[in-house]
Amino acid sequence: MPKLSPTPPEFSPKGRYTQERMEGFDKEHQGFWWPEERKLMHHLMAEQNEAFAWTESERGKLREDFFNPVRIATVPHMPWVQGNRPIALFLFEPVCDQIKGKIEAGVYEPSSSSYRSRWFCVLKKDGKSLRIVHSLEPLNAVIIAHSGLPPNTEELASRFAGRSCGTTMDLYVGYDERVLDERSRDLTTFQTPFGAMRLVTLPMGWTNSVPIFHEDITTILQPEIPHVTEPFVDDVPVKGPPTRYELPGGGYETIPENPGIRRFVWEHIQDVNRVIQRMKYCGGTFSGKKTCLCMPEFTVVGHRVSYEGRKPTPDRVGVISWWGPCRDVSDVRAFLGTVGTFRVFIPNYASQAEPIQKLTRKSVKWEWGEEQDKAMADLKKAVAEAPVLKPLDVTSGQPVRLSVDTSYLAVGWYISQRDSVDPNKWNYIKFGSTLLNSTEANYSQAKRELYGIMRALKENEYTLVMARPLVVETDAKYVQGMLQNPGAAPNVTINRWIENVRKFYFELSHVMGKTFPADGLSRRRKQPGDPERCEFEEFLDTDPPDPITYSKKYPEDDDPLPFGSFRDQIDTRGGYLQMVSKDIINQLLFQGVDEEEDLFNRDLELQQLLNHLEEAKRLSVKSEAASVLLQAASQEEVADSVEDEYPSGWRTSRGKQLDQWVPLVQAWLTTPAIKPREVATKDWKGFEKFAACFFVSKDGHLYWRENGEGHHRLYIEPEQRMVIIKGAHDANGHRGHYATLSFIKCVTFVKFVRKLW
């Protein structure tokens, strides 16, 4: 391998790297190199000139002692004969010149086979040169397909972003550098103005060409993968160092031998030199015209990557910006297929594309209107103004954030990571979204939010599975209660989602919807025909929601309690139908049954329960009001049989705070002159309102004050609750959950009972 000098000499032509080619190379590389670095680049090109080709005659061929000629494996079949379309008059001579060049370069040779396949020409990216493509559909139908796959382009590009610089090299007509086995060449025969010809090299248009050639290049460069390069078929990009070695006072670190060459440039050129040498040793050649050495911004598989991150390439953005209104479903699929390649750059892509996406459904009548025009304009603007995406830094230890929001339309998310230099800055890693189908859209809000988090984590499992620390942001606070209490979920489906979510190690963070960027999915402007929706947000002292309005079915009914009097006690883990009844009888009657036998059993249970209620109502306001329950619960055999502590993990943080306040309330009511120090100043107003609902009896028991009809109810301390529940269950004849709970509610202040059996 040629050794590069840290003090490169002045340029002098050498081999294929002539003065003319050097000048052309200089024009493509302006503005980034320092003078000494420019000399270093020309020094590299001159020393490695045999590894580059500018013409067909200079193209190399992979060594056959390393790579055996490719054999096309087929199943038994009959030969095919396909006629070719006439060559256009203005293309006839250029096409003939192209074929002649291929014959002279040894890519084509005469054939006497009975096979005939079609071929055609396409323009290359420069808009001038022609490329011959062989239409080998008949051959592809009878081959044994290769199972290899090239790497995912998005993942590949993300690993090149954030590098100090980079180099891109492309093999010179790469397929022509791989020899085809002579026994398989007849299968590629085609008709030309010079007679029947067949391919000597790997066919462009054969299904197996891509995986075979990709494996060949990967084998050659295997020692340099993945820290230096990750090839994609015939494209060989080379990564620069992850840092530019910036100095604290400005400037860059240079090499000791030459202060005119930056350290990151020198390290990168050493890597490039090794990659070129490995390819040259195996017989391959890179295109001299397409080579871009040590660039601050370069293109990798359709993504523009730089030290700042990655963005879409300008040419692909231009194709989308010039796109006109779609005329049919095929146009819609073409447009969405092109724009969809940039969905990682577009926040809320699914919701923005939905007006166009719905036209692909068979049940939707075709109608391109203002809604679709606006959606197309929004997508074009989003692509043109796409933010720079940074690669995920797995070595920095900085937290990774997944922000998720789910609406009735779609799930939207984005991944970000805290900057290692500026802790107040978060770098975007990826945007994503997915539309909900009709079944998913009909989920309740709580169920949709949980599903959205599960879907976002599963979609990004490749990125997030080992991310530490990982923070999942959502504007639905009740999700935390659902995840912490999987046993409380109402069905198997939700439990399965919770199980999938809990496979990831993360911290759940609640963010207000008004300041949540991912909330854009659920904040789409109202469209014609959209139903009216009522939004309820979690109560926050710093930003209370607007007053909730309600209506009564029967105006003569009494008003329910003011919402503010019980809002803090609402369990926000999920939503359930609440009905206000005047007494326990009406409440039981609401639980209607269909079967006659069930109704008879319910009547028996109701009658026995009412007997207990009548006895409780006759008791006085004093501590004797709970005597029936307390006497049953105080039996020695009951107390001794209860060993478990009352579980409180299912309760909300607000509910746990109220439990902590109760002893303070009792102490304050007993000695009002002593203000509890444990209550923060900001919570004092709420504490006073809470304490006003209680009173202490003469014998020191704490009661919940009944302002309306009924009787005061005894407060049960946490350490006595399991005993009370067990005693009530036994005293009530071992009835079910509903009967026992109703009995306890009659004589105690109940904010703590759940179904525990």
N, C-alpha and C positions, 0 to 999 in steps of 0.2 A: 504494500500500500504506500503510495507517495506520502512523504512527510512534509507537512506544510510549515513554512518558516514564519515565526512570529514577526519578522521584519521582511515582508514580502518584497520581491524585486519589482521594478517597473515592467509593464506588460510588453511581451514580445510574442508574436504568433507562434503557435506550436500545434502541429498536426491538424486536426479538424477545426480547432479554435482559431479562426483567422481574424485579421483586423476588422473585416466587414462584420463578422458575427459578433465580435467584441463590442463594436459600436452599437449594433442592434440590441445586444444584451444590456448595454449601459442605458439606453433609452427607456427600457422597461423597469429600471431600478434607479429611481431618483428620490432624493430628499432624506433618506433614512441613514444611509451609510456615511461614516466619516471617511476622509480621504485615504487613510491607511487601511481602513476596512474594505474600501472599494478595490484597492490593490490586492488585498487578500482574496476577494471573490474571484478576480481574474486569475490569480495564481492557482486557485483550486480548479477552475474550469480548464486552464491550460494543462495542468498536471493530470487531470482525469478526462482529457478530451476524447479518448477512445470509448468512454462510457456514454457519450452523447451522439445523437444522430440528427442531422438536419434534412437528409434526403433518404429515399428508399435504398440507394446503394450503400449507405452507411449503417442501415439497420442491422442489428445483431440477430442472433438466434440462440435460444437456450440450448445448452450443451446436452447432446443426446446420451452422454454417459452419466449425466445426472437425472435427466428426465426422458424416459422412454417415449417414443412416438405414441400419440393418443389413438386408441382403438375405439371405434364406435360400435357398441354392442346393440344388436337389434333382435327383434322377434321375427319369426318367419313371415314373409310378406311378398307381395307382387311389386315389380318395378313400376314407378309412376312416370308419367310424361306430362309436363305442364308447359304450355306455350307462353312466351313472354310478350309483353306489350311492346309496340314499336318505340324506338328511342326518338324523342323529340328532335327536330332538325337542328335547333340552336344548341342542343346538348350533344349532338352526335360526335363531333370531333373531340370535345373535352372527354367524353366517356371513352372513346377509342384510345385516347392518350393515357387515360387512367388504366385501362386494361393492359395496354402495352407495357406500361411501367410495372404492373404486377407480374407480367410474364417474364420480363427481364430480371426482376428481383427474385424470381423463383417461387412466387406465391401461387401462380397458376401454371398448369401444364396440360397438354392435349389429352383428351379422353376419348375412348371408343365405347363407353358404357351405354346401356339402354336407358339409364335414368336421365331425366331432365327436370330441373327445378327452376322456379322463377327467381329473378333478382331485380333490384331497382337501386336508384341513387338518391341520396339525401345530401343536403348542404351541411357542411360543418359549421361550427360556431362562428368562424370568421366570415360567413356569408358568401364565400367565393369558392372554396375547395369542395370537391365532391367526395362522398364516401359511398362505396358499393356495399349494399347489404343483400345477403342471400336469404330468400324466403324459403325456409326449410320446414314448413308445416307438415308436409307428408313424411319427412324424415323424423320429425319430433313425435309423430303419432306412432312410430314403430320401434322407438329406441327404448332401452332400459334406462330410466331417468337416474341421474346422479342426485343423491340426497343432501349434498352440501349446500349451505346457505351463507351468503356474505353477512358481515356484521350489520347491526341496526345503525342506520345513518345518523339518527338523532343522538344516540349514545356515543357514537364515534366522534361526532363533531364536538360534543360537550367536553370531551377529554382533551381537545386541542385548544379550547378557549381558556383565556387567562394566562397564556404563555407569553414570555417576553418577546418572542419573535417566532417565525416558522418558515419552513421551506416546503414547496410543493413541486413534485416531479411526476411526470406521466410517461409511461413507456411508449416508445415510438411504434404505433400500430401494434399494440401488445399481442393480439391474437396471431399476428403474422410472425411472431418470434417463437411460436410453439408448433412443432412439426406434427403432422397427421400421419397415422400409420398408412402405409401404401395399400393395405387390404381394405381400408375404409374410404379411400379417396373417391372411388366411383360413385358412392352415395351422394356426393356433392356436385355432380356433373351439371353444367348449365350451358346454354347456347349463347354464343357471342358472334360479332361480325367476323371474328377470326377462326370460327369453328367451335366445336365442342371443347370445353375446358373443364378442369376439375381443380379443386383446392388442394394445395400441398400443406397448408397450415390450418390451424384451428378455425372453423367456420364462424363468421359473425352472423348469428341467426339460429345457431344450434343451441338447444336448451341447456346442454351440459357444458357449454363453453365457459360460462360465468363461474360456476363453482370449481371447475378444473383449473382454470387459470388463476383464480384467487388462491387456491391451495398451493399452486406452484410458487407464487410470489411470497406467500406467507412462509413457505419452507425455506426460501432463500434468505429472508430477513428475520427468521425466527430468533436469533440471538439478540436482536435489537427491539423485540416486541415485549412489553408495551411501553417501556420507559422512553424510547427514542422515536419509534414509528408504529403505526397501525395501518397497514395497507388495505385498500378497498379495491379489489380486482386489479386494474392496471394503474391506479392512482397511489402514489407513495408520498404522503405528507410526513414531514419530520418535525417533531416538537422542539421548541426552544426551551431553555431553562425556565423554571416557574417564577423566577424573579430577575429583575434587571440590575440587581445589586446597587440600588440607589444609595447615595451618601447622605448623611443627615443634613449637611449644609447645601445640598443640591449637587447635581452631576452624578456620574456613574463610576463604579470601580473599574479600573483598567488592568491589563496584564503587566507584570513587572518588566518584561522584555520590550514592550512597546506601549507608551502611554496614549498612542493614537488608536488603539484597538480596545474596545470595551470587553470586559470579562465575559458577559453573557453571549456576545457575538462570537468570541473565540471558542467558547465551549460548544456553541451550536455548530460551528463550522467543522469542528472535530467529529461530531456525530454525523453530520452530512457526509463527510469524507468516508467514513466507515460504511455507511449505507450504499454510497455509490460504488465503493470497491467490491462489496459483496455482490451487487448486481452485475458488475463488469466481469467478475471472476466466473459467474455462471453463464455468461454469454449475452445477457440482456443489455439493452441500450435505452436511455431516457431521451425524450424529445428535447432538443436544445432550445427550440422556440418556446416551449411551454414551461420550461424550468424557471421558477421564481425562488431566488436564494435569499434567506435571512430577511423576510419582510415583516414589518410591524403589523400588517393586516393581510390575511390570505384566506383563500376559499378552500373549505374541506367539505366534500360531498354536499354542495349546495348551501352551505352555511358560511357566512363571513365571520371569521374569528379574529380576535385581537387580544391585546393585554387586558382590555376592559371586559371582554366577554364575547358573545356571539350574536349575530343579527342575520336576517335574510339577505341574500345577495341582491344587488340592484337590478340585475337583468330579470330575475324572477319576480321581483316586486313590480317592475315595469310591465311585465306580461299581464299581471292582475289589474294594474291601474288602467290599462287600456281596454279592459274587457267591457263589452257592451251588454245591454239587457239580454237575458236568456230567452230563446224562442220556443224551446220545448224541454222535455224532461232530460234529454241527452245533454243539452247545454247546461242545465242545472247541475247534473252529475259531474260534468267536466269542470265547471267553475268551483264547485265545492271540493272536488278532488284536488284541485290545484291549491286553493286557499287552505284546505285542511292540512297541507304539509307545514303550514306556519302556525298551527293552532297552539303550539307551546309558547308562542310569542304573544298571543291574543287573549287578554283577560275576558272571561265570559263568552268564549267563542260559541258554545252551543246555543245560548240564548240569542246571540246576535244573528246566528245563521238560521234560526228556527223558521222565520217567515219564508225563507227560500227552501229549506230542507223539507217542509211539509208538502211542497209541490211534487215530491218524488213518491208520495203515497198514492196508492191506487184509489183509495176512498176519497181523495181530495180532487175537486175539479180544477183543471188548469186555469189560472188567472194571474197574470203578472201585472201587478198594480203598484200604487205608491208605497205600500208597505214593503214590497220586495225591492223596489228601487232604493228605498232608504236603508234597508238591510245590506244591500250590495255596497252602497256608498260607505256605510259604517265599517264594513269589512275591509274595503280598500284603504280607508283611512287608518284602520288599526294595523294593517300590514305595513303601510308606509311609515307609520310612527311607532313601529314595534320597539319596545324597550330592549336594552342590552341585557342578555342573560349571562350570568356568571356561572362557572362550573362549581359544583359542590366540593368544598375543601374538606376532605376527610381527615386531614392531619392537624388542622388548626385547633380542634376541640371546641369551636364556637357553636352555639346552639342552632339547631335547624328548626324552622317553623313551618307547619302545614296549616294554612288557613282555609277553612271549609265553610261553605254556606249552601243551603238547599232551599229551593223554592218549589212551587207547584209545577214548574217547567223543567228545571234542570238542576244538576249538582255542579257547582263551580268551586275551584280550589286554586291555590298557588303555593309554591314552595319558596322559601327565602332563608337566608343564613346571615347571621350577624357578621359584619365586617371585622376582620382581625385587627385592623388599624384604628378605625373609628367605631367605637362600640355603639354609637347612636345611629349608625347606618345599617340598613338591612339590604342585602343584595338579592335580587330576584334570580331564582334558579330555573323555574318552570311554571307555566300556566296550564291549566287543564279544565275541562268541563265535559259533561255528558248529559244528553237529554234523558228525561224520564219517560218511560212508556206509560200507556194509559193506566195500567194497574198500579205502578209505582206512584204516579201522580195523584192517585186517590187515597194514598196513605194519609193518616193523621199527621199533623205537623211534627209531633214528637217522633213518630215512627220515621218520617222522611228525614229528619235531622240525623237520627242514628244511622239510617241507611246511607245518607250522604257521607258521613265520616267513614263508615265501613268501605264504601265504594272508592273514596279518595285514597284510603290507605292501601287497598288492594291494587288499584291502578298504579300506584307509585311504590309498590313493594320493592322493586329493584333499587330504587333510590333511598328508601327510608328504613329498610329492614334492620340495618345495623347503625343507624344514625344516633349519636349520643352527644349531648342531650337533645331530645326531640320534644317540641311543644306543639300540641294540636289546639288551634284557636277556633272557637265557634261562638256565635251569639245566642246559642240555646243552652242556658245554664242547667236545665233539667237533665241534659244528657249525662252529666257526671253522676247523678243519682241512679240513673238507669244502668250505667256501667259498673257502679260499685255494688249494685244489688241485682245480679242477674236472676236470682230466684224470684224476684218480684215481677218479672216480665210476664205478660199475659199469654204468650203463645210460644211455640217452638221456634218459629221463624226469627223472632226478635232475639231469642236466646242464642240462636246460631250466629246472628250478626254480632252480638256482644262477645261471643267466643272468638270470632275472627278479629275483632278490634283489640281484644285483650292479648292477642299474640304479639302485639307491638308494645314496646316499652316507651311510654311517653307521659308527659304531664299535660293535663287538660286545662286550658285557660279560657275564661269567659271574657268576651269583648262586646262592648255595646254595639248594637246593630247600626246606629247612626254613624259610627266611626270605623266600621268594619269594611275594608276594601272588598272582600269576597262577597259582601252583601249585595253587590250589583245585580246578581241573578234574581234576587227577590225584590228588587227595586225597579224593575222594568216599568216604563210608563204604561198607563192603561191603554189597552187596545180595544177596538170595537167588539162588543160581545163578551168582554171579560166580566165575570161575576163580581159583585161587591164582596170585599173581604174585611173581616174585623181582626186587627192585629193586637195581641196582648204581649207586652214586654215585661220582663222581670223587674220588680220594683227596686229602685235604687234611691237612696236618700239624696244623692247628689243631683239626680235628674228624674224626678217623679213623672210618671206618664200622665197623659190627659185623663180627666175623670171618665169613668166608664158609664155609659147610659144603658138603661134597661127598659123593658116594657112588660106590662102584665097582661096575661090572657084575659083575666076578669078584673076590670077596674075596681070593683067593690072589695077585692081582697086587700088585706093589710100589706103595707110595704115591708119588704125584707129588711134585714139589717143593713146599715150603710157599709159599703164595700171597704172603706178605710178601717173599720173596726176589726176586720179579720183577715185583711190582705196579707199581713206578715206571717200568718199561720198556714197559708196555702202551701201544700206540698207540690213543688213545681216539677216533679219528675214526669208528670204526664197529665193529660186532661181527661176528666171524667164528667159524666152528666150529673149535675147536682139539682135536687128538687127540695124545696122548702115545704115542710109539712107542719101542721099545728100540733100534732101529738103523735104518739107512737102507733096508734091504731091506723091513722091515715097513712103513716109511713109503711106499715105492713101491707095495707091494702094496695099500695102502689106496686108491690111485688107480685103482680097477678100471675096465676098459673093456669095451665090449659087442661091438665088431666084431673078427672074427678077424684082419683085416689090421692094425688098430691094435695088437692084442696082440702080433703078431709084431714090429712096429717097436719097440714098447716093450721087448721082450725084448732086441733088439740093443743098444738104447741103455743098458739096465740092465747088460748084460754088460760093455760098454766102460767104464761108470762104475765098476763094481766093480773092474775092473783098476786104475784110478787109486786107488781107496780102499785096496786091498791094498798098493800101493806106499807110500801115505802112512802107513799103520799101521806099516810096518817102520822108519820114520824115528825117530830118537832124539828125546828131549825137548828137546834144545838147539835152537839157531836153525836147524840143518839140517832141522828138522821141516817147514819150509815151502819147502825148496829147490826142489822140482819147480815149485811155483807161482811162486816169486820169480825163478827162472832164466828161466821163460817170459815173465814180465812185465818183466824187465830188459833185454830185447832192444832195441837202439837203434831199430829200425823201429817197435816197439810204442810206446815212450815218445814218439817224434817224432810219431806219428799221433794221439795223444791231446792235444787242445788245450782241450777244454771242462773247466770245473771241475765237481766233483761237486755236483749240486743238493741243497740241504738244506731247501728251503722246505716240503717235505711232512712234515718231522719235527715232532714235538711240542716244546713249550718244554722239557719235562723231558728229552727225548732230546738236545736241543742243549746243555742244561746238563751232561749226562753227558760229552758230547764235550769240553766246556771243562774238565771235571775230570780227564780222562785224563792230560794233561801234568803236572798238579799231583800226581796219584797217582804217576807215574813218578819225579818229583823227590823226593817224600816217601819212597818206598820206597828210593831210592838214598841219601838222607841223612835218616834218620828223626828226627834231632835238630832239624831245621828244619821247623817247622809252617807250612804254606802260609797266607799272610795273605789270599789271595784268597777263601778259604772263610769264609762268614759263620758266626757262632757258632751260630745256629739250625740251620744245615745240617751242622754238624760230625759229628754222630752218623751221619747218612746217608752222609757222605763216608767215614768210617771203615769202615762196612759195605761200601761200594763198593770201597774200596781193598783190602780183605781178599780180594777175588776175583782179584787180580792178583799177579804176582811179576815181578822183573826178572832175566833170565839173566845169566851172567857176561860175555857180550859186549854187554850193555846193551839187549837187546830186551825189550819188554814183552809178557807172556803172560797170557792168561786161564786161571786155575787150574781144572783139572778135578778135582772131588772124588770122582767115581765112576769107572766104567770109561771108557776112552778115553784121549786124550792132550791135553796142553795146546795152546792155540791162540794164534797170533801176533796181536797187535793191529796194525791197519793205520791209519796216520795219514790224515786227510782228504785231504791233497794227493796221496797215493799211491793213492787208492781207484779212480779212473778207470783208472789204469795197470794196477792189479791185475785189475780186471774185464775190461779188454780182453785182457790177457795170458792170463787163465784161459779166456776164450772161445776164443782162438786155440789154446791148448795142449790144449783139450778137444775139438778137432775141429769147432769152430764149431757146437756143439750149441745147443739151445734154452735158454730162461731157466731151466727147472727143473734141467737137468743141470749148467749152469755154476754156478748158485747152490749146488747140493749139493756140487760139487767145492770151491768156495771155503770152504764151511762146515766141511769136513773138517780144514782146516789153519789157519784164521784165526778170530779172534773177530769174528763178523758180527752187527752190530746196525744196519747201515747200507745193506744192499743192497736195491735195488728193481728192478723190471723196467724197464730203461732202453733196450731195443731192441725 
